[in-house]
Amino acid sequence: MNRLGAFSLSFLTVLITTRFGAGAAVAGCVSAAFGVATIPSRLAGGRLADRIGRRRTIVLGLTGCAVAQLGLAAADSLATAVCWAVLLGLVFEIYEPPSQAMIADLVAPGEQVRAHGLLNAALAAAGMGAGLLAAGVGRWDLRLLFVVDAFTCLLCALAVRLFLPADRRAAAVAADRASSVTPWRDRALLRMLAAGTLFAVIYLQIMITLPLALGHGGLSPADAGLLFTTSAVTIAAGQPLMRWRRLSALSAPVAFTVGHLLLALGLAGYGFAHGLLAYLTSTVVWSAGDLLLVGRAYAVVANLAPPGGKGRYLAVYGTSWGVAGVAAPLAGTQLLEHAGPKGLWSAMAFACLLLAALQPALLRATALPRTHHERRPAAAGSPDGPAH
């Protein structure tokens, strides 16, 4: 529901330039200000999730997004639009940590990767519909895009309030425990954050720089929409394969290594692709790697968190996307300008190879005994029992 309307931000810079007559540089600064604001937004979401509960935080964040979107649609000056854009950034990521923490709360550890994968498939499927909806509504008035997005936020908030598990009194106990949680001092989490930031920078090159790179390569930037749709179809269609015993039994280090190698192969393919068919083939390859990677990092981070701290741990890890949202456009455009598409995608492929080599070592380090985890009686059939 929420993803179906999540297309308006792609048109934020267009709204700033066309409605208020601002230049591209000003529009870029507004977009960057929004990106910076999402970092404290995610941290606030994690803290609220552990203190007032998952469902309340999700509803609060979605409602705040709806208000800010309507404010942007109604803005009658550039200054007002900038204020609403920054406010939108400050509430935009609040719902992310509680939604991820809810999955960690309700799904068995062995099924968390599949659960996050299914969520990603749902987002991909809704993203295809979002593109069609944006193409239709945007032809009338760009402001309507923000109105529709606000409506889907409110609709999603209502569905969350009606159908997701209620916040229980146990949340108060978790809040007391969470007061002593210090995620920024957890070295294992910080190592995961560093790797996650590099991954987010790589991934956002596909979302942000790919249309520009296609133009440099003689194709239409609009062909990026076809590639994004191909990726969404691959991810959605590949979900049943994740139940295949050989894939589901892969250890986290092996899955990370194979996933990053496939991502490297697909991005290297972009660098040497000639023609749309080669780009489509490369898209399927890196999307297969994404299928192995999605959810695994979040499952690792959730298992690192002490009791009552999952929301804050997931929030800290999620700041990788906020940092990458600022760094990725700068790095990608510079590489594209000075090294061309081959240089850009070769650099991204090399970064993927670096992650493929380092991720197993990071996971081995995070698997060391952790003093803040409570010891519990071993489960039947298990020598050590559950992690939490």
C-alpha positions as CSV (number, residue, x, y, z in Angstrom):
1,M,0.0,0.0,0.0
2,N,2.7,2.5,1.0
3,R,5.0,1.6,-1.9
4,L,2.2,2.0,-4.4
5,G,2.2,5.8,-3.8
6,A,5.9,6.2,-3.1
7,F,6.8,7.9,-6.4
8,S,6.5,11.5,-5.5
9,L,10.1,12.0,-4.3
10,S,11.4,11.2,-7.7
11,F,9.6,14.3,-8.9
12,L,10.6,16.6,-6.0
13,T,13.4,18.3,-8.0
14,V,11.1,18.7,-11.0
15,L,8.4,20.3,-8.8
16,I,11.0,22.7,-7.4
17,T,12.2,23.8,-10.8
18,T,8.9,23.9,-12.7
19,R,6.5,25.3,-10.1
20,F,8.9,27.8,-8.4
21,G,11.3,28.5,-11.2
22,A,14.4,27.4,-9.2
23,G,17.6,26.3,-10.9
24,A,18.9,22.7,-11.0
25,A,21.5,23.5,-8.3
26,V,18.9,24.8,-5.9
27,A,16.7,21.7,-6.6
28,G,19.7,19.5,-5.9
29,C,20.3,21.2,-2.6
30,V,16.7,20.7,-1.5
31,S,17.0,17.1,-2.4
32,A,20.2,16.8,-0.5
33,A,18.6,18.5,2.5
34,F,15.8,16.0,2.4
35,G,18.4,13.1,2.4
36,V,20.3,14.5,5.4
37,A,17.0,14.9,7.3
38,T,16.2,11.2,6.8
39,I,19.2,10.2,9.0
40,P,17.8,11.5,12.3
41,S,14.4,10.4,11.1
42,R,15.5,6.7,11.1
43,L,17.2,7.0,14.5
44,A,14.1,8.5,16.0
45,G,12.1,5.7,14.5
46,G,14.3,3.1,16.2
47,R,14.1,4.8,19.6
48,L,10.4,5.2,19.4
49,A,9.9,1.6,18.3
50,D,11.7,0.4,21.4
51,R,9.9,2.8,23.7
52,I,6.3,3.2,22.6
53,G,5.9,0.1,20.5
54,R,6.2,-1.0,16.8
55,R,2.6,-0.3,15.7
56,R,2.3,3.1,17.3
57,T,5.6,4.2,15.7
58,I,4.6,3.0,12.2
59,V,1.3,4.8,12.4
60,L,3.0,8.0,13.7
61,G,5.6,8.0,10.9
62,L,3.1,7.3,8.1
63,T,0.7,10.0,9.4
64,G,3.6,12.5,9.5
65,C,4.6,11.7,6.0
66,A,1.0,12.3,4.8
67,V,0.9,15.7,6.5
68,A,4.2,16.8,5.0
69,Q,3.2,15.5,1.5
70,L,0.0,17.6,1.6
71,G,2.0,20.6,2.8
72,L,4.3,20.2,-0.2
73,A,1.4,20.0,-2.6
74,A,-0.2,23.1,-1.2
75,A,3.1,25.2,-0.9
76,D,2.8,28.5,-2.6
77,S,6.5,29.6,-2.4
78,L,9.9,28.1,-2.6
79,A,10.7,28.7,1.0
80,T,7.5,27.0,2.1
81,A,8.2,24.0,-0.1
82,V,11.8,23.7,1.3
83,C,10.4,23.7,4.8
84,W,7.9,21.0,4.0
85,A,10.6,18.9,2.1
86,V,12.9,19.0,5.2
87,L,10.0,18.1,7.5
88,L,9.1,15.2,5.2
89,G,12.7,14.0,5.5
90,L,12.5,14.2,9.3
91,V,9.5,11.8,9.4
92,F,10.1,9.8,6.2
93,E,12.2,7.0,7.7
94,I,10.4,6.7,11.1
95,Y,8.4,3.6,10.0
96,E,11.4,1.6,8.7
97,P,13.0,0.5,12.0
98,P,9.7,-0.6,13.7
99,S,8.6,-2.5,10.6
100,Q,11.9,-4.4,10.4
101,A,11.9,-5.0,14.2
102,M,8.3,-6.3,14.0
103,I,9.5,-9.0,11.5
104,A,12.4,-9.8,13.8
105,D,9.9,-10.1,16.7
106,L,7.3,-12.3,15.0
107,V,9.3,-14.5,12.6
108,A,11.5,-17.3,13.7
109,P,15.3,-16.6,13.2
110,G,15.5,-19.2,10.5
111,E,12.7,-17.6,8.5
112,Q,13.7,-14.0,8.8
113,V,15.7,-13.9,5.5
114,R,12.6,-15.2,3.6
115,A,10.3,-12.8,5.4
116,H,12.4,-9.8,4.4
117,G,12.6,-11.3,0.9
118,L,8.9,-11.5,0.7
119,L,8.6,-7.9,1.9
120,N,11.1,-6.9,-0.8
121,A,9.1,-8.8,-3.4
122,A,5.9,-7.0,-2.4
123,L,7.7,-3.7,-2.6
124,A,9.0,-4.6,-6.1
125,A,5.6,-5.6,-7.3
126,A,4.0,-2.4,-5.9
127,G,6.8,-0.4,-7.5
128,M,5.7,-1.5,-10.9
129,G,2.2,-0.3,-10.2
130,A,3.6,2.9,-8.8
131,G,5.4,3.7,-12.0
132,L,2.2,3.4,-14.0
133,L,0.3,5.5,-11.5
134,A,2.9,8.2,-11.6
135,A,2.9,8.2,-15.4
136,G,-0.8,8.8,-15.4
137,V,-1.3,11.2,-12.5
138,G,1.9,13.3,-13.3
139,R,0.5,14.3,-16.7
140,W,-2.2,16.3,-15.0
141,D,-0.4,18.1,-12.2
142,L,2.8,17.2,-10.4
143,R,1.2,18.3,-7.1
144,L,-1.3,15.5,-7.4
145,L,1.6,13.0,-7.1
146,F,2.1,14.2,-3.5
147,V,-1.6,14.2,-2.8
148,V,-1.8,10.5,-4.0
149,D,1.3,9.6,-2.0
150,A,-0.3,11.2,1.2
151,F,-3.5,9.2,0.6
152,T,-1.5,5.9,0.3
153,C,0.4,6.8,3.5
154,L,-2.9,7.3,5.4
155,L,-4.4,4.2,3.9
156,C,-1.3,2.2,5.0
157,A,-1.5,3.7,8.5
158,L,-5.1,2.6,8.8
159,A,-4.3,-0.9,7.7
160,V,-1.4,-1.1,10.2
161,R,-3.7,0.1,13.0
162,L,-6.4,-2.4,12.1
163,F,-4.5,-5.5,11.1
164,L,-1.0,-5.6,12.6
165,P,-0.3,-6.9,16.2
166,A,-1.1,-4.4,18.9
167,D,1.7,-3.1,21.1
168,R,1.6,-5.0,24.4
169,R,2.4,-4.0,27.9
170,A,5.6,-5.9,27.5
171,A,6.8,-3.0,25.4
172,A,7.1,-1.0,28.7
173,V,9.6,-3.6,30.0
174,A,11.5,-3.5,26.7
175,A,11.6,0.3,27.0
176,D,13.3,0.0,30.4
177,R,15.9,-2.4,28.9
178,A,16.3,-0.2,25.9
179,S,17.4,2.8,28.1
180,S,20.8,1.1,28.6
181,V,21.2,0.1,24.9
182,T,24.3,1.8,23.3
183,P,24.4,0.7,19.6
184,W,27.0,3.2,18.7
185,R,29.5,1.5,21.0
186,D,28.9,-2.0,19.5
187,R,31.9,-2.7,17.3
188,A,30.2,-5.6,15.5
189,L,27.3,-3.3,14.6
190,L,29.6,-0.6,13.4
191,R,31.4,-3.1,11.1
192,M,28.1,-4.1,9.7
193,L,27.2,-0.4,9.3
194,A,30.4,0.2,7.3
195,A,29.7,-2.7,4.9
196,G,26.1,-1.7,4.6
197,T,27.0,1.9,3.7
198,L,29.3,0.7,0.9
199,F,26.5,-1.7,-0.3
200,A,24.0,1.2,-0.2
201,V,26.3,3.5,-2.3
202,I,26.6,0.7,-4.9
203,Y,22.9,0.0,-5.0
204,L,21.9,3.7,-5.3
205,Q,24.1,4.0,-8.3
206,I,21.6,1.7,-10.1
207,M,18.6,3.8,-8.9
208,I,20.2,7.3,-9.5
209,T,23.0,7.1,-12.0
210,L,21.8,4.3,-14.4
211,P,19.5,6.6,-16.4
212,L,22.4,9.0,-17.0
213,A,24.7,6.2,-17.9
214,L,22.3,4.8,-20.4
215,G,22.3,8.2,-22.1
216,H,26.0,8.2,-22.3
217,G,25.9,4.7,-23.8
218,G,23.6,5.7,-26.7
219,L,20.3,4.4,-25.2
220,S,17.4,6.5,-23.9
221,P,17.4,7.3,-20.2
222,A,13.8,6.2,-20.2
223,D,15.0,2.6,-20.8
224,A,15.9,2.6,-17.2
225,G,12.2,2.1,-16.4
226,L,12.3,-1.1,-18.4
227,L,15.4,-2.3,-16.5
228,F,13.8,-1.5,-13.1
229,T,10.7,-3.4,-14.1
230,T,12.9,-6.4,-15.2
231,S,14.6,-6.3,-11.8
232,A,11.3,-6.2,-9.9
233,V,10.0,-9.2,-11.9
234,T,13.2,-11.1,-11.3
235,I,13.0,-10.5,-7.5
236,A,9.3,-11.3,-7.3
237,A,9.5,-14.4,-9.5
238,G,12.6,-15.7,-7.6
239,Q,10.9,-15.8,-4.2
240,P,9.7,-19.5,-4.6
241,L,13.3,-20.5,-5.4
242,M,14.3,-19.3,-1.9
243,R,12.4,-22.2,-0.5
244,W,14.6,-24.6,-2.4
245,R,16.5,-26.6,0.2
246,R,20.0,-25.9,-1.3
247,L,19.4,-22.2,-1.3
248,S,17.6,-22.0,2.1
249,A,20.4,-24.1,3.7
250,L,23.2,-21.7,2.5
251,S,25.1,-20.2,5.4
252,A,25.1,-16.4,5.7
253,P,28.8,-16.0,4.7
254,V,28.3,-18.2,1.6
255,A,25.1,-16.4,0.6
256,F,26.7,-13.0,1.1
257,T,29.7,-14.0,-1.0
258,V,27.7,-15.5,-3.9
259,G,25.2,-12.6,-3.8
260,H,27.9,-9.9,-4.1
261,L,29.7,-11.9,-6.8
262,L,26.5,-11.9,-8.9
263,L,26.0,-8.2,-8.2
264,A,29.6,-7.6,-9.4
265,L,29.0,-9.7,-12.5
266,G,25.8,-7.8,-13.4
267,L,27.3,-4.4,-12.9
268,A,30.4,-5.2,-14.8
269,G,28.0,-6.3,-17.6
270,Y,26.5,-2.8,-17.6
271,G,30.0,-1.4,-18.2
272,F,30.5,-3.5,-21.4
273,A,26.9,-3.8,-22.6
274,H,26.0,-2.8,-26.1
275,G,22.3,-2.8,-26.8
276,L,19.2,-3.2,-24.6
277,L,19.3,-7.0,-24.6
278,A,22.8,-7.0,-22.9
279,Y,21.5,-4.5,-20.3
280,L,18.4,-6.7,-19.6
281,T,20.6,-9.8,-19.2
282,S,22.9,-7.9,-16.8
283,T,19.9,-6.7,-14.8
284,V,18.6,-10.3,-14.3
285,V,22.1,-11.3,-13.1
286,W,22.5,-8.6,-10.4
287,S,18.9,-9.0,-9.4
288,A,19.6,-12.7,-8.7
289,G,22.4,-11.5,-6.4
290,D,20.0,-9.1,-4.7
291,L,17.7,-12.0,-4.1
292,L,20.3,-13.7,-2.0
293,L,21.4,-10.5,-0.1
294,V,18.0,-8.9,0.8
295,G,17.1,-9.5,4.4
296,R,20.3,-11.2,5.5
297,A,22.0,-8.2,6.8
298,Y,18.9,-7.1,8.8
299,A,18.7,-10.6,10.3
300,V,22.3,-10.4,11.4
301,V,21.8,-7.0,12.9
302,A,18.6,-8.1,14.7
303,N,20.5,-11.0,16.3
304,L,23.2,-8.6,17.4
305,A,20.7,-6.5,19.4
306,P,20.3,-7.0,23.1
307,P,16.8,-7.5,24.6
308,G,14.7,-4.4,24.0
309,G,17.2,-2.9,21.5
310,K,16.2,-4.3,18.1
311,G,14.6,-1.1,16.9
312,R,17.6,1.1,17.8
313,Y,20.1,-1.4,16.3
314,L,18.1,-1.6,13.0
315,A,17.8,2.1,13.0
316,V,21.6,2.7,13.3
317,Y,22.3,0.1,10.6
318,G,19.7,1.8,8.4
319,T,21.5,5.1,8.5
320,S,23.7,3.6,5.9
321,W,21.0,4.5,3.3
322,G,20.9,8.1,4.5
323,V,24.7,8.5,4.2
324,A,24.6,6.8,0.8
325,G,21.8,9.0,-0.3
326,V,24.1,12.0,0.0
327,A,27.4,10.3,-1.1
328,A,26.1,8.1,-4.0
329,P,24.9,10.9,-6.4
330,L,28.2,12.9,-5.8
331,A,30.4,9.8,-6.4
332,G,28.4,8.4,-9.3
333,T,28.2,11.6,-11.3
334,Q,31.9,12.3,-10.8
335,L,32.8,8.8,-12.0
336,L,30.5,9.1,-14.9
337,E,31.9,12.4,-16.0
338,H,35.5,11.5,-15.7
339,A,35.6,7.8,-16.4
340,G,32.5,7.2,-18.4
341,P,30.0,4.3,-18.0
342,K,32.8,1.7,-18.1
343,G,34.7,3.3,-15.3
344,L,31.6,3.8,-13.2
345,W,30.3,0.3,-13.4
346,S,33.8,-1.2,-13.2
347,A,34.4,0.7,-9.9
348,M,31.0,-0.5,-8.6
349,A,31.9,-4.1,-9.6
350,F,35.2,-3.8,-7.8
351,A,33.4,-2.6,-4.7
352,C,31.1,-5.6,-4.8
353,L,34.2,-7.9,-5.0
354,L,35.6,-6.2,-2.0
355,L,32.4,-6.9,-0.1
356,A,32.4,-10.5,-1.3
357,A,35.8,-10.9,0.3
358,L,35.2,-8.9,3.5
359,Q,31.7,-9.9,4.4
360,P,32.5,-13.5,5.6
361,A,35.2,-12.0,7.9
362,L,32.7,-9.5,9.3
363,L,30.2,-12.3,9.9
364,R,32.8,-14.4,11.7
365,A,33.6,-11.4,13.9
366,T,30.0,-10.7,14.7
367,A,29.5,-14.4,15.7
368,L,31.9,-14.1,18.7
369,P,30.2,-14.4,22.1
370,R,28.4,-11.3,23.1
371,T,28.2,-10.3,26.7
372,H,24.9,-8.4,26.5
373,H,23.0,-11.4,25.3
374,E,21.1,-13.2,28.1
375,R,21.9,-16.9,28.5
376,R,18.8,-19.1,28.2
377,P,18.2,-22.8,28.5
378,A,19.1,-24.7,25.4
379,A,16.2,-25.7,23.2
380,A,15.4,-29.3,22.6
381,G,17.6,-30.7,19.8
382,S,19.9,-27.6,19.9
383,P,23.3,-27.6,21.7
384,D,23.2,-23.9,22.4
385,G,19.5,-22.9,22.2
386,P,18.1,-19.8,20.5
387,A,20.1,-16.6,20.3
388,H,17.4,-14.6,22.1
